[in-house]
Amino acid sequence: MTRILPESTPPAPSGSDDGWRALFSRPHRAAVVVMASGVGLYAMNLYFTAALLPSVVADVGGAAYFAWASTGYLITAVIATMFAQRILATRGPARAYVVAYLLFAAGTVLSALAPSMELFVAGRAVQGVGAGLLTGLGFAVIRGTVPEALWTRATGLISAMFGVGTLIGPALGGLFAQAGAWRVGFATLAVTALALAAVTLRALPTEKPARSAQPPVPVVPIVLLAATAAALSVSSILGGAAAVVLVGVGLAVLIAFLVVDARTAHGVLPRLTYSRGNPLKWVYLTVAAFCAGVMAENFIPLFAQQLAGLGPLPAGLLGAVLSFGWTAAQLFSVNASRVTATRLIRLGPVLMSVGILGYGLLQLADASVVVVVLWALLLLMAGAGVGLAFPHLTVAAMSAAVDPAEGAKASAAVSTTQLITFTLASAAAGNLLTLGAGSPADGARWVLLGVGVLTIPGILTAALLTRSHRRSMP
């Protein structure tokens, strides 16, 4: 039977009972830093750029292309995650990472030097290719680089980098924006990526894998998935009836992607995803529910300023509470035994849904200090839900296949699932915000309750995942 989670938390290597110490011991330290930094660079860059965009538009113009600075980045990142495993199989870990970092740096330099918004968006698209590869490789390389005893801690650390990026990105971007130095900010990102590329060559195996026949590129599924991302992203820009039509088109194309991918011998998602009785589909759907809830972070500072009159700094700190809960909970979660991990997977979506829906219901005009404190507690609960379950979901994806190549593909597809969900949830939130036009409180409730509803199916999929786990036990 398919193993869903390791039978127990294995003892840490090197005779140490401290798993974190083992993870950062000399044999693994450099590799873990490279993998975590890649995901952190992607996550931080999202919020870093959002903080700088007003300065970019003020300098080079092109306000009409404002939204495309994010849309182009997300679409190319989604596509790139699908090639992470292919590049890993042909280039090996070190060279695959170097390609990703160099593409990220090239796109960042192009954006930094752009004299117009059109070229800035082009640079963001190239940057997205590198960022998508970095997120896909972050999970795909774990299985072949870190002992199984440390899989949960490694995935916990890497997924926590999404939260760390949310904490650091807005602050750094705000500093460069305040100084009127957005180009210097992007140049700093490029230098960071180049430095990490140099570290990678010393941290990861540089040998190319044995030459082997590569499966054909699943062109049709990739085109359908890109079309889904494009339709959903553009829908949030247009608004009105056109947005509704594009959302419908996007969802229809997404369904077509799943149908075609299931019938493709070497599709985007592992074949196990579509196999009867295999739990991988429940892993991806639970991950999607969490990612939908995390999208609320993009709106928290805005709503805090509009409804509670908070300044930019305290509003930004409130927006980081969810990520703080995510990161802190993972420090506890990664030490869980198999039985406890199963319970945490079931508990996580419940905490996320209750936290986001409760926060949405409390979106009140002229919110008092007491209400703001309740907001923080509910966001902390939602973030803790993610942190408790997410590391074990990634390990479940890696463990769903016995074959190492399929296991790496399954774990890389976690990133593809994340990015597609971010695009879908972002489009949905953008459209819901227009329903509350004229009333900040109504707009906030529409967005947050809508996002909260998207998290509810995760309660069911987590239950189905853990039930499959129990059935697979001897």
C-alpha positions as CSV (number, residue, x, y, z in Angstrom):
1,M,0.0,0.0,0.0
2,T,1.0,3.6,-0.5
3,R,2.7,5.2,2.5
4,I,1.2,8.6,3.3
5,L,3.5,9.6,6.1
6,P,6.6,8.1,7.6
7,E,5.8,5.4,10.2
8,S,7.2,7.6,12.9
9,T,9.6,10.5,13.3
10,P,12.9,8.8,12.7
11,P,15.8,9.5,15.0
12,A,18.1,12.3,13.9
13,P,21.3,11.3,12.3
14,S,24.8,11.6,13.7
15,G,23.7,10.4,17.1
16,S,21.9,13.7,18.0
17,D,18.4,13.8,19.4
18,D,18.2,17.4,18.3
19,G,16.6,17.3,14.8
20,W,17.2,21.0,14.1
21,R,20.9,20.6,15.0
22,A,21.1,17.6,12.7
23,L,19.5,19.6,9.9
24,F,22.0,22.4,10.2
25,S,25.0,20.1,10.8
26,R,27.9,20.3,8.4
27,P,26.7,17.6,5.9
28,H,23.4,19.4,5.3
29,R,23.8,23.0,6.3
30,A,24.8,24.6,3.0
31,A,22.3,22.7,1.0
32,V,19.4,23.6,3.4
33,V,20.4,27.3,3.2
34,V,20.3,27.2,-0.6
35,M,16.9,25.5,-0.7
36,A,15.4,27.8,2.0
37,S,16.9,30.9,0.5
38,G,15.4,30.2,-3.0
39,V,11.9,29.9,-1.6
40,G,12.5,32.9,0.7
41,L,13.7,35.0,-2.2
42,Y,10.5,34.2,-4.2
43,A,8.2,34.9,-1.3
44,M,10.0,38.1,-0.2
45,N,10.1,39.4,-3.7
46,L,6.3,39.4,-4.0
47,Y,5.8,41.8,-1.1
48,F,9.1,43.7,-1.8
49,T,7.9,44.6,-5.3
50,A,4.4,45.5,-4.1
51,A,5.9,48.1,-1.8
52,L,8.0,49.5,-4.6
53,L,5.5,49.6,-7.4
54,P,4.0,53.0,-6.6
55,S,7.5,54.5,-6.8
56,V,8.2,52.7,-10.1
57,V,5.0,54.1,-11.6
58,A,5.8,57.6,-10.3
59,D,9.2,57.4,-12.0
60,V,8.6,55.7,-15.4
61,G,4.8,56.1,-15.8
62,G,2.6,53.4,-17.2
63,A,0.0,53.2,-14.5
64,A,-2.2,51.2,-16.9
65,Y,0.3,48.3,-16.6
66,F,0.4,48.4,-12.8
67,A,-1.5,45.1,-12.3
68,W,0.6,43.4,-15.0
69,A,3.7,43.7,-12.9
70,S,2.3,41.0,-10.7
71,T,0.3,39.2,-13.3
72,G,3.3,38.6,-15.6
73,Y,5.3,37.4,-12.7
74,L,2.7,34.9,-11.4
75,I,1.9,33.5,-14.9
76,T,5.6,32.7,-15.7
77,A,6.2,31.4,-12.2
78,V,3.3,29.0,-12.6
79,I,4.7,27.7,-15.9
80,A,8.3,27.4,-14.6
81,T,7.4,25.2,-11.6
82,M,6.3,22.6,-14.1
83,F,9.9,22.4,-15.5
84,A,11.7,22.2,-12.2
85,Q,11.8,18.4,-12.1
86,R,12.8,18.2,-15.8
87,I,15.8,20.6,-15.2
88,L,16.7,18.8,-12.1
89,A,16.8,15.4,-13.9
90,T,19.0,16.8,-16.8
91,R,21.2,19.2,-15.0
92,G,21.5,18.0,-11.4
93,P,20.7,20.0,-8.3
94,A,23.6,22.5,-8.4
95,R,23.2,23.4,-12.1
96,A,19.4,23.5,-11.9
97,Y,19.6,26.0,-9.0
98,V,22.2,28.1,-10.8
99,V,20.0,28.4,-13.8
100,A,17.1,29.5,-11.6
101,Y,19.1,32.1,-9.7
102,L,20.7,33.5,-12.9
103,L,17.2,33.8,-14.6
104,F,15.9,35.6,-11.4
105,A,18.9,37.9,-11.4
106,A,18.6,38.7,-15.2
107,G,14.9,39.6,-14.8
108,T,15.7,41.7,-11.8
109,V,18.4,43.6,-13.6
110,L,16.1,44.2,-16.5
111,S,13.5,45.6,-14.2
112,A,16.0,47.8,-12.4
113,L,17.2,49.4,-15.6
114,A,13.8,49.6,-17.3
115,P,13.1,53.1,-18.7
116,S,9.4,52.3,-19.1
117,M,6.7,50.2,-17.4
118,E,6.5,47.9,-20.4
119,L,10.1,46.8,-20.0
120,F,9.7,46.7,-16.2
121,V,6.9,44.1,-16.7
122,A,9.0,42.2,-19.2
123,G,11.7,42.0,-16.5
124,R,9.2,40.8,-14.0
125,A,8.1,38.0,-16.4
126,V,11.7,36.8,-16.7
127,Q,12.1,37.1,-12.9
128,G,9.0,35.0,-12.5
129,V,10.6,32.1,-14.5
130,G,13.6,32.0,-12.1
131,A,11.3,32.4,-9.1
132,G,9.0,29.5,-10.2
133,L,12.0,27.3,-10.7
134,L,13.3,28.2,-7.2
135,T,10.1,27.2,-5.5
136,G,9.7,24.0,-7.4
137,L,13.3,23.0,-6.8
138,G,13.0,23.9,-3.1
139,F,10.7,20.9,-2.5
140,A,11.9,18.6,-5.3
141,V,15.6,18.5,-4.1
142,I,14.8,17.6,-0.5
143,R,14.3,13.9,-1.2
144,G,17.7,13.4,-2.8
145,T,19.7,15.8,-0.6
146,V,18.4,15.3,3.0
147,P,18.0,12.0,4.9
148,E,14.4,10.9,5.3
149,A,14.8,11.4,9.1
150,L,15.0,15.1,8.4
151,W,12.4,15.5,5.6
152,T,9.7,16.9,7.9
153,R,12.0,19.5,9.4
154,A,13.5,20.5,6.0
155,T,10.0,20.9,4.4
156,G,8.9,22.8,7.5
157,L,11.8,25.2,7.2
158,I,11.4,25.7,3.5
159,S,7.6,26.3,3.7
160,A,8.2,28.6,6.6
161,M,10.2,30.8,4.3
162,F,6.9,31.9,2.7
163,G,6.0,33.4,6.1
164,V,9.5,34.9,6.6
165,G,9.3,36.5,3.1
166,T,6.0,38.1,4.1
167,L,7.7,39.6,7.2
168,I,10.8,40.9,5.5
169,G,9.5,41.9,2.0
170,P,7.3,44.8,2.9
171,A,9.8,46.3,5.4
172,L,12.7,46.2,2.9
173,G,10.6,47.4,0.0
174,G,9.2,50.2,2.2
175,L,12.8,51.3,3.1
176,F,13.9,51.6,-0.5
177,A,10.7,53.3,-1.4
178,Q,11.1,55.8,1.4
179,A,14.6,56.6,0.2
180,G,13.4,57.0,-3.4
181,A,15.8,54.2,-4.5
182,W,13.6,51.5,-6.1
183,R,16.3,50.8,-8.7
184,V,18.9,50.2,-6.0
185,G,16.4,47.9,-4.3
186,F,16.1,45.7,-7.4
187,A,19.9,45.8,-7.9
188,T,20.3,44.5,-4.4
189,L,18.0,41.6,-5.1
190,A,20.0,40.8,-8.2
191,V,23.3,40.8,-6.3
192,T,21.7,38.5,-3.6
193,A,20.6,36.0,-6.3
194,L,24.1,36.0,-7.9
195,A,25.7,35.4,-4.4
196,L,23.3,32.5,-3.8
197,A,24.2,31.1,-7.2
198,A,27.9,31.0,-6.2
199,V,27.1,29.4,-2.9
200,T,25.0,26.8,-4.7
201,L,28.0,25.5,-6.6
202,R,29.7,24.6,-3.4
203,A,26.6,23.4,-1.5
204,L,24.9,21.0,-3.8
205,P,26.1,18.1,-6.0
206,T,27.5,19.4,-9.3
207,E,27.6,16.1,-11.2
208,K,25.1,15.7,-14.0
209,P,22.7,12.8,-13.6
210,A,23.2,9.8,-15.9
211,R,21.9,10.5,-19.3
212,S,18.4,9.1,-19.7
213,A,15.5,9.6,-22.0
214,Q,13.3,12.5,-20.9
215,P,9.5,12.2,-21.3
216,P,8.0,14.6,-23.8
217,V,6.9,18.1,-22.6
218,P,3.2,18.1,-21.8
219,V,2.6,21.1,-24.1
220,V,-1.2,21.0,-24.2
221,P,-1.7,20.8,-20.4
222,I,0.9,23.6,-19.9
223,V,-0.8,25.8,-22.4
224,L,-4.2,25.2,-20.7
225,L,-2.7,25.9,-17.2
226,A,-1.1,29.1,-18.5
227,A,-4.4,30.2,-20.1
228,T,-6.1,29.5,-16.7
229,A,-3.7,31.8,-14.9
230,A,-4.0,34.5,-17.5
231,A,-7.8,34.5,-17.6
232,L,-8.1,34.6,-13.8
233,S,-5.4,37.3,-13.5
234,V,-6.9,39.6,-16.1
235,S,-10.4,39.1,-14.6
236,S,-9.3,40.9,-11.5
237,I,-8.2,43.9,-13.6
238,L,-11.3,44.3,-15.7
239,G,-14.1,44.1,-13.1
240,G,-17.8,44.1,-13.9
241,A,-19.5,41.6,-16.3
242,A,-16.3,41.0,-18.2
243,A,-14.6,39.8,-15.0
244,V,-17.4,37.3,-14.4
245,V,-17.1,36.0,-17.9
246,L,-13.3,35.6,-17.6
247,V,-13.6,33.9,-14.2
248,G,-16.0,31.4,-15.8
249,V,-13.6,30.9,-18.8
250,G,-10.7,30.4,-16.4
251,L,-12.5,27.8,-14.3
252,A,-13.6,26.0,-17.5
253,V,-10.1,25.9,-18.8
254,L,-8.8,24.7,-15.4
255,I,-11.3,21.8,-15.6
256,A,-10.1,21.1,-19.2
257,F,-6.5,21.1,-17.9
258,L,-7.3,18.4,-15.3
259,V,-9.1,16.3,-17.9
260,V,-6.3,16.5,-20.4
261,D,-3.6,16.1,-17.8
262,A,-5.2,13.0,-16.5
263,R,-5.1,11.5,-20.0
264,T,-1.5,12.5,-20.7
265,A,1.1,9.9,-20.1
266,H,3.6,12.4,-18.8
267,G,1.5,15.3,-17.6
268,V,2.1,18.2,-15.3
269,L,1.0,16.4,-12.1
270,P,2.2,12.9,-11.3
271,R,0.1,10.1,-12.6
272,L,-0.6,9.0,-9.0
273,T,-2.7,12.2,-8.6
274,Y,-5.4,10.7,-10.8
275,S,-5.1,7.1,-9.5
276,R,-8.0,5.7,-7.6
277,G,-7.1,5.1,-4.0
278,N,-4.0,7.2,-4.0
279,P,-4.1,10.1,-1.6
280,L,-2.0,12.6,-3.6
281,K,-5.0,14.4,-4.9
282,W,-6.2,15.1,-1.3
283,V,-2.7,16.4,-0.5
284,Y,-2.9,19.0,-3.3
285,L,-6.5,20.0,-2.6
286,T,-5.7,20.6,1.1
287,V,-2.6,22.6,0.1
288,A,-4.8,24.6,-2.2
289,A,-7.3,25.4,0.6
290,F,-4.5,26.7,2.8
291,C,-3.0,28.8,0.0
292,A,-6.4,30.4,-0.6
293,G,-6.6,31.5,3.0
294,V,-3.1,32.9,3.0
295,M,-4.1,35.3,0.2
296,A,-6.0,37.3,2.8
297,E,-2.5,38.7,3.8
298,N,-2.5,40.9,0.8
299,F,-5.5,42.9,2.0
300,I,-4.9,43.0,5.8
301,P,-2.9,46.2,5.9
302,L,-5.4,48.0,3.6
303,F,-8.4,47.0,5.7
304,A,-6.6,47.9,8.9
305,Q,-5.8,51.4,7.7
306,Q,-9.4,51.9,6.3
307,L,-11.4,50.5,9.2
308,A,-9.2,51.0,12.3
309,G,-7.2,54.1,11.2
310,L,-3.9,52.3,11.8
311,G,-0.8,53.8,10.3
312,P,1.2,52.0,7.6
313,L,3.7,50.4,10.1
314,P,1.2,49.0,12.6
315,A,-1.1,47.9,9.7
316,G,1.9,46.1,8.1
317,L,2.7,44.4,11.4
318,L,-0.9,43.2,11.7
319,G,-0.6,41.8,8.2
320,A,2.4,39.8,9.3
321,V,0.6,38.1,12.2
322,L,-0.7,35.3,10.0
323,S,2.8,34.5,8.8
324,F,4.1,34.7,12.3
325,G,1.6,32.1,13.4
326,W,2.5,29.9,10.5
327,T,6.2,30.1,11.2
328,A,5.9,29.6,15.0
329,A,3.5,26.7,14.7
330,Q,5.9,24.8,12.4
331,L,8.6,24.8,15.0
332,F,6.3,22.7,17.1
333,S,4.7,20.7,14.3
334,V,7.9,19.3,12.7
335,N,8.7,17.3,15.8
336,A,5.3,15.5,15.8
337,S,5.1,11.7,15.6
338,R,3.1,10.0,12.8
339,V,-0.1,9.8,14.9
340,T,0.1,13.4,16.0
341,A,0.9,14.5,12.5
342,T,-2.3,12.9,11.3
343,R,-4.3,14.8,13.9
344,L,-2.5,18.1,13.0
345,I,-3.4,17.6,9.3
346,R,-7.1,17.4,10.3
347,L,-6.9,20.2,12.8
348,G,-5.0,22.7,10.5
349,P,-7.8,23.5,8.0
350,V,-10.3,23.9,10.9
351,L,-8.1,26.6,12.6
352,M,-7.5,28.3,9.2
353,S,-11.2,28.4,8.3
354,V,-12.4,29.6,11.8
355,G,-9.7,32.2,11.9
356,I,-10.3,33.7,8.5
357,L,-14.1,33.6,8.7
358,G,-14.1,35.1,12.2
359,Y,-11.7,37.8,11.1
360,G,-14.0,38.5,8.1
361,L,-17.1,38.8,10.3
362,L,-15.3,41.4,12.5
363,Q,-14.6,43.8,9.7
364,L,-16.3,46.9,11.3
365,A,-16.1,50.6,10.5
366,D,-14.2,52.6,13.1
367,A,-12.9,49.4,14.7
368,S,-11.8,49.8,18.3
369,V,-8.6,48.6,19.9
370,V,-10.4,45.6,21.3
371,V,-11.5,44.6,17.8
372,V,-8.0,45.1,16.5
373,V,-6.7,42.7,19.2
374,L,-9.4,40.2,18.2
375,W,-8.3,40.5,14.6
376,A,-4.7,39.7,15.6
377,L,-5.8,36.6,17.6
378,L,-7.9,35.3,14.8
379,L,-5.1,35.8,12.3
380,L,-2.7,34.1,14.6
381,M,-5.1,31.1,14.8
382,A,-5.4,31.0,11.0
383,G,-1.6,31.1,10.6
384,A,-1.1,28.4,13.2
385,G,-3.5,26.1,11.3
386,V,-1.2,26.4,8.2
387,G,2.0,25.8,10.3
388,L,0.7,22.8,12.1
389,A,-0.3,20.9,8.9
390,F,1.8,22.1,6.0
391,P,5.1,20.4,6.7
392,H,3.3,17.0,6.9
393,L,1.4,17.6,3.7
394,T,4.7,18.1,1.8
395,V,6.1,15.0,3.3
396,A,3.0,13.1,2.4
397,A,3.5,14.2,-1.3
398,M,7.1,13.0,-1.2
399,S,6.1,9.7,0.4
400,A,3.2,9.0,-2.0
401,A,5.6,7.4,-4.5
402,V,8.2,4.7,-4.1
403,D,10.1,5.8,-7.2
404,P,12.5,8.7,-6.3
405,A,11.8,10.5,-9.6
406,E,8.0,10.3,-9.1
407,G,8.5,11.4,-5.5
408,A,10.4,14.5,-6.5
409,K,7.8,15.3,-9.2
410,A,5.1,14.9,-6.6
411,S,6.8,17.3,-4.1
412,A,7.6,19.8,-6.9
413,A,3.9,19.8,-7.8
414,V,3.1,21.2,-4.4
415,S,4.6,24.5,-5.6
416,T,2.6,24.4,-8.8
417,T,-0.5,23.9,-6.7
418,Q,0.4,26.9,-4.5
419,L,1.0,29.3,-7.4
420,I,-2.2,28.3,-9.2
421,T,-4.2,28.7,-6.0
422,F,-2.6,32.1,-5.3
423,T,-3.6,33.2,-8.8
424,L,-7.2,31.9,-8.5
425,A,-7.7,33.3,-5.0
426,S,-6.1,36.7,-5.9
427,A,-8.5,37.0,-8.9
428,A,-11.5,36.0,-6.7
429,A,-10.5,38.5,-4.0
430,G,-10.1,41.3,-6.5
431,N,-13.5,40.7,-7.9
432,L,-15.1,40.4,-4.5
433,L,-13.6,43.7,-3.5
434,T,-15.6,45.5,-6.2
435,L,-18.9,44.1,-4.7
436,G,-18.3,46.3,-1.7
437,A,-17.6,49.5,-3.6
438,G,-18.4,52.6,-1.6
439,S,-18.1,50.9,1.8
440,P,-14.7,49.8,3.0
441,A,-16.3,47.5,5.6
442,D,-18.5,45.8,3.1
443,G,-15.6,45.3,0.7
444,A,-13.5,43.8,3.5
445,R,-16.3,41.4,4.5
446,W,-16.9,40.3,0.9
447,V,-13.2,39.6,0.4
448,L,-12.5,37.8,3.6
449,L,-15.6,35.8,3.9
450,G,-15.2,34.8,0.3
451,V,-11.6,33.7,0.9
452,G,-12.8,31.9,4.1
453,V,-15.3,29.9,2.1
454,L,-12.5,28.7,-0.2
455,T,-10.7,27.3,2.8
456,I,-13.6,25.1,4.0
457,P,-13.2,22.3,1.5
458,G,-9.8,21.7,3.0
459,I,-11.4,20.3,6.1
460,L,-13.0,17.6,4.0
461,T,-9.9,16.9,1.9
462,A,-7.7,16.7,5.0
463,A,-10.2,14.1,6.5
464,L,-10.1,12.1,3.3
465,L,-6.3,12.2,3.2
466,T,-5.9,11.0,6.8
467,R,-8.6,8.3,6.3
468,S,-6.5,7.0,3.4
469,H,-3.5,7.1,5.7
470,R,-5.3,4.9,8.3
471,R,-6.4,2.4,5.6
472,S,-2.8,2.1,4.4
473,M,-1.5,1.2,7.9
474,P,-0.9,-2.5,8.6
